[in-house]
């Protein structure tokens, strides 16, 4: 064993491509890429398919870079939590230094490519997103406050905004609403996970809400944020850039999400929290998929705007 920056580092064995891929947090990246793609598809105007592909690639690389840097910084936490101790750094398959170098290289490359190939504004928003996740969430908030997810959730809300700006070159109310949907969705999503992982977070010294304020307060906060999430998801229809198909689907999904949050509050067991966490991922995918479907129907002249 060797010591690096005060953290016990396992002896490094030979790294493989799959280990570097794991640093990118591919499951998280899939949701990031999808919401970024939706922002791009909904934006008014056109972008050459090659440039659109580059924009989505840059969003993916930027998200992966953030994940790699996060794993470098949180290697001590990852080593003591059951769900993360199998990651490449705690397992000694990649050194912390190599993970940091890999992440920084990808971050710089993604921003530079976005600026050179797409537009400077999109590159700037991408840089802010990476910086927010690394410096604000990972290095500042995560270990200091139970509001880490609330404020830090902004980092995961940037992709649809980036996709929109890649096409238009500017920020307007519509992409900010997309940003708000992900931002308000993030706390109940992660707090549902934290409910049944609270002992792990406590052991790692991470002040997640269940650890600091208790399980009951966390369940109450999940319900409050879920109540806020439903009207926020209806804003695209209210503002006129989505129609009745989206509004109807979002209302049904919102009712299901609320039902899950109510069950978490009333059942007070890990199974209900686990179910809400899993459904929350499907929920966000579905909300953004509905936006695309509704938009395509509008282009075909089938758009019934509320």
Secondary structure, DSSP 8 states (H G I E B T S, - for coil): -EEETTEEE-------HHHHHHHT-HHHHHHHHHHHHHHHHHSSS---HHHHHHHHHHHHHHHHHHHHHHHHHTHHHHHHSTTTTTSTTTTTSS-HHHHHHHHHHHHHHHHHHHHHHT-HHHHHHHHHHHHIIIIIIIIIITTT-TTHHHHHTHHHHHHHHHHHHHHHSS--HHHHHHHHHHHHHHHHHHHHHHHHSHHHHHHHT---HHHHH-HHHHHHHHHHHHHHHHHHHTHHHHTTSS-HHHHHHHHHHHHHHHHHHHHHHHH-SHHHHHHHHHHHHHHHHHHHHHHHHHHHHHHTT-----
